[in-house]
Amino acid sequence: MSKKGYWIAMVDVTDPETYKDYVKANAAAFEKYGAKFLVRGGRHTDPEGPVGTRHVVLEFESYEKALECYRSPEYQEALKIRLAASEAKFVIVEGHEA
């Protein structure tokens, strides 16, 4: 059984209106690659200093699927919008077996 893959992003949205377009645009890639939102916005606390105003954790069935989604043409188009509308720390990480 493959280990799950995760996208973890800590984002500062610089252009909220354009960022809404990113949210709409990323839906095609997320659906195609089976992404599941575990965290999408919500309340947060920064006990060790600022780490973004919007936080997202996406789960994929495997690390490979998480990489495929990021590299896909669908997501690369959406990414152009995100890069224009925000600054982020972003990582794709392999989970562990339960």
Buried (B, 14 or more C-beta within 10 A) or exposed (E): EEBBBBBBBBBEBEEEEBBEBBEEBBEBBBEEBBBEEEBEEEEEEEEEEEBBEBBBBBBBBBBEBBBBBBEBEBBEEBBEBBEEBBEBEEEBBBBEEE
